[in-house]
């Protein structure tokens, strides 16, 4: 048995946080597997790139509420210099006219959801986890090989990370994902997370989770076997 556990040190810093979770099984994340509906996924991503502009109403990127709440959140724990939330990174691209492009079917769907709702959204391959997946404040020294990197780096003491028994899964909360647990064409089972630190956006989080689930079922890329919003009173979920 493997679980996703959001540990108490995290809740001590973010008692009002909510994290939406989907457990997805029987995945076919190949281009061939969703060939007929691939144009729909690409159109969804393209439309989400356009819709994301509605969140950019202020002259300075960091002053937009969907970003400023995450800037505030990242100021409450230890981060690498320059680390920002994943949604800020995506919206910065939109601001500069550099739209988020096609990667693979599942990644394109969750990037579209993140853009459409301006909430950090990601997925990991459950079968790559060693032991439980934990969201916590780390003591530091957890090995991590980020996407695109060639050398292992290590977490900092006081950093919020997704961890398992082998090391970091995602660093500085949702800043950078790792190579070891990323989605590939071989992924069969995955966990999706959508994160919100803004209590005013509970309905948006629900809608984002529902829309992600609906897209996965629409394109028959996998089977959603669990859908839950985790909080400080519901902080453990069995994932396999």
C-alpha positions as CSV (number, residue, x, y, z in Angstrom):
1,X,0.0,0.0,0.0
2,X,1.2,3.5,-0.8
3,X,-0.4,6.7,0.4
4,X,-0.3,10.5,-0.3
5,X,0.2,12.2,3.1
6,X,0.1,16.0,3.6
7,X,2.1,16.3,6.9
8,X,1.4,18.5,9.9
9,X,4.5,20.8,9.3
10,X,2.8,21.8,6.0
11,X,-0.5,22.6,7.7
12,X,1.2,24.6,10.4
13,X,2.2,27.1,7.6
14,X,-0.8,26.7,5.3
15,X,-3.9,25.8,7.4
16,X,-6.3,27.1,4.8
17,X,-4.7,25.3,1.8
18,X,-6.8,22.9,-0.3
19,X,-5.4,20.3,-2.7
20,X,-7.6,18.6,-5.3
21,X,-6.5,15.1,-6.2
22,X,-7.4,12.7,-8.9
23,X,-6.2,9.1,-9.1
24,X,-6.1,7.9,-12.7
25,X,-5.6,4.3,-13.7
26,X,-5.5,2.2,-17.0
27,X,-3.7,5.1,-18.7
28,X,-2.7,5.1,-22.4
29,X,-0.7,8.3,-22.8
30,X,0.6,7.5,-26.3
31,X,-0.1,9.6,-29.3
32,X,-1.6,6.5,-31.0
33,X,-3.9,5.7,-28.1
34,X,-5.8,9.0,-28.4
35,X,-5.2,9.7,-32.1
36,X,-8.8,10.4,-32.9
37,X,-9.3,12.9,-30.1
38,X,-5.8,14.4,-30.2
39,X,-7.0,17.4,-32.2
40,X,-9.5,18.1,-29.4
41,X,-6.8,18.1,-26.8
42,X,-4.6,20.4,-28.8
43,X,-7.6,22.8,-29.4
44,X,-8.3,22.8,-25.7
45,X,-4.7,23.7,-24.9
46,X,-4.7,26.5,-27.5
47,X,-8.0,27.9,-26.2
48,X,-6.7,27.7,-22.6
49,X,-3.7,29.8,-23.6
50,X,-6.1,32.4,-24.9
51,X,-8.4,32.3,-21.8
52,X,-5.5,32.7,-19.4
53,X,-5.1,36.3,-20.5
54,X,-8.2,37.2,-18.4
55,X,-6.1,36.8,-15.3
56,X,-3.6,39.4,-16.4
57,X,-5.3,42.6,-15.5
58,X,-2.6,44.4,-13.7
59,X,0.4,46.2,-15.2
60,X,2.9,44.2,-13.1
61,X,2.7,40.4,-13.3
62,X,3.2,39.8,-9.6
63,X,0.3,42.2,-8.8
64,X,-2.3,39.9,-10.3
65,X,-4.2,38.1,-7.5
66,X,-3.7,34.6,-8.9
67,X,0.0,35.2,-8.7
68,X,0.3,37.5,-5.7
69,X,-1.2,34.8,-3.4
70,X,1.5,32.4,-4.5
71,X,4.2,35.0,-4.1
72,X,3.0,35.4,-0.5
73,X,2.9,31.6,0.0
74,X,6.5,31.2,-1.3
75,X,7.7,33.8,1.1
76,X,6.7,31.6,4.1
77,X,9.2,28.7,3.4
78,X,12.8,28.3,2.2
79,X,13.2,28.3,-1.6
80,X,15.9,28.3,-4.1
81,X,16.7,31.8,-5.3
82,X,14.2,32.8,-8.0
83,X,11.8,29.9,-7.4
84,X,8.3,30.8,-8.3
85,X,5.0,28.9,-8.4
86,X,4.2,26.9,-11.6
87,X,1.2,29.1,-12.4
88,X,3.4,32.2,-12.3
89,X,5.8,30.5,-14.8
90,X,2.9,29.7,-17.1
91,X,1.3,33.1,-16.9
92,X,4.6,34.8,-17.5
93,X,4.8,32.9,-20.7
94,X,1.3,34.1,-21.7
95,X,2.2,37.7,-20.8
96,X,5.2,37.5,-23.1
97,X,3.2,35.9,-26.0
98,X,5.0,32.6,-25.6
99,X,2.1,30.2,-25.6
100,X,2.4,26.8,-23.8
101,X,2.9,24.2,-26.5
102,X,2.2,20.5,-27.0
103,X,4.2,17.9,-25.0
104,X,2.1,14.7,-24.6
105,X,-1.6,14.1,-24.2
106,X,-1.9,14.1,-20.4
107,X,0.6,16.9,-19.9
108,X,-1.3,19.0,-22.5
109,X,-4.6,18.4,-20.6
110,X,-3.3,19.4,-17.2
111,X,-1.4,22.4,-18.6
112,X,-4.7,23.5,-20.2
113,X,-6.5,23.1,-16.9
114,X,-3.8,25.1,-15.1
115,X,-4.1,27.9,-17.6
116,X,-7.9,27.9,-17.8
117,X,-8.3,28.2,-14.0
118,X,-5.0,29.9,-13.0
119,X,-4.2,27.2,-10.4
120,X,-1.0,25.0,-10.2
121,X,-1.8,21.6,-11.7
122,X,0.5,18.7,-12.1
123,X,0.7,14.9,-12.4
124,X,3.1,12.2,-11.4
125,X,3.6,8.6,-12.4
126,X,2.4,6.6,-9.3
127,X,4.4,3.5,-10.2
128,X,7.7,5.3,-9.9
129,X,7.1,6.2,-6.2
130,X,9.2,4.5,-3.5
131,X,7.0,4.3,-0.4
132,X,4.5,7.0,0.4
133,X,4.3,10.4,-1.3
134,X,4.5,13.2,1.2
135,X,4.0,16.9,1.0
136,X,6.0,18.4,3.9
137,X,8.7,20.7,5.1
138,X,11.9,18.9,4.5
139,X,15.1,18.7,6.6
140,X,17.1,19.1,3.4
141,X,19.5,16.9,1.5
142,X,16.8,15.0,-0.5
143,X,18.2,14.2,-4.0
144,X,16.4,15.6,-7.0
145,X,17.0,15.6,-10.7
146,X,14.9,18.2,-12.3
147,X,13.4,18.0,-15.8
148,X,16.0,19.2,-18.3
149,X,18.9,19.0,-15.8
150,X,21.9,16.6,-16.0
151,X,23.1,16.8,-12.4
152,X,21.4,15.9,-9.1
153,X,20.6,18.8,-6.8
154,X,19.5,18.6,-3.1
155,X,16.6,20.1,-1.2
156,X,17.1,22.9,1.4
157,X,16.3,22.7,5.1
158,X,12.9,24.3,5.5
159,X,11.8,23.8,1.9
160,X,8.3,22.6,1.1
161,X,8.5,19.6,-1.2
162,X,6.7,16.5,-2.5
163,X,8.9,13.6,-1.3
164,X,9.1,9.9,-1.3
165,X,11.6,7.4,0.2
166,X,14.0,7.9,-2.7
167,X,14.1,11.7,-2.7
168,X,12.2,14.8,-3.9
169,X,9.4,14.5,-6.5
170,X,8.7,18.2,-6.9
171,X,10.8,21.0,-5.4
172,X,9.8,24.2,-3.8
173,X,6.2,22.9,-3.6
174,X,5.2,23.2,-7.3
175,X,8.2,25.0,-8.8
176,X,10.1,22.2,-10.6
177,X,9.1,18.6,-11.4
178,X,11.5,15.7,-11.4
179,X,12.6,13.3,-14.2
180,X,12.2,10.2,-12.1
181,X,8.4,10.5,-11.6
182,X,7.3,12.5,-14.7
183,X,4.6,11.3,-17.0
184,X,5.8,9.4,-20.1
185,X,4.2,7.2,-22.8
186,X,4.7,4.2,-20.5
187,X,2.7,5.7,-17.6
188,X,-0.2,3.5,-16.5
189,X,-1.2,5.0,-13.2
190,X,-1.0,8.6,-12.1
191,X,-1.9,11.1,-9.4
192,X,-3.0,14.6,-10.4
193,X,-2.9,17.5,-7.9
194,X,-4.4,21.0,-8.2
195,X,-3.4,23.4,-5.5
196,X,-5.1,26.4,-4.0
197,X,-3.8,28.7,-1.2
198,X,-6.7,31.2,-1.7
199,X,-9.8,30.4,0.4
200,X,-11.9,32.6,-2.0
201,X,-11.2,30.2,-4.8
202,X,-12.8,27.0,-3.5
203,X,-15.4,26.9,-6.2
204,X,-12.7,27.4,-8.8
205,X,-10.7,24.5,-7.4
206,X,-13.8,22.3,-7.5
207,X,-14.5,23.3,-11.1
208,X,-10.9,22.7,-12.2
209,X,-10.9,19.2,-10.6
210,X,-14.2,18.4,-12.3
211,X,-13.0,19.7,-15.7
212,X,-9.8,17.7,-15.5
213,X,-11.7,14.6,-14.7
214,X,-14.2,15.2,-17.5
215,X,-11.4,15.7,-20.1
216,X,-9.7,12.4,-19.0
217,X,-12.9,10.6,-19.4
218,X,-13.9,12.4,-22.6
219,X,-10.7,11.4,-24.5
220,X,-10.6,7.9,-22.8
221,X,-7.0,8.4,-21.8
222,X,-7.5,6.7,-18.5
223,X,-10.0,5.9,-15.8
224,X,-10.6,8.3,-12.9
225,X,-10.9,6.1,-9.8
226,X,-10.9,8.8,-7.1
227,X,-11.6,12.5,-6.9
228,X,-11.1,14.4,-3.6
229,X,-10.2,17.8,-2.2
230,X,-7.7,17.3,0.7
231,X,-7.4,19.8,3.6
232,X,-6.1,19.8,7.1
233,X,-9.0,17.6,8.2
234,X,-8.6,15.2,5.4
235,X,-4.8,14.8,4.8
236,X,-4.2,11.1,3.9
237,X,-5.2,9.3,0.8
238,X,-4.4,5.7,-0.3
239,X,-3.1,5.9,-3.9
240,X,-2.3,2.3,-4.7
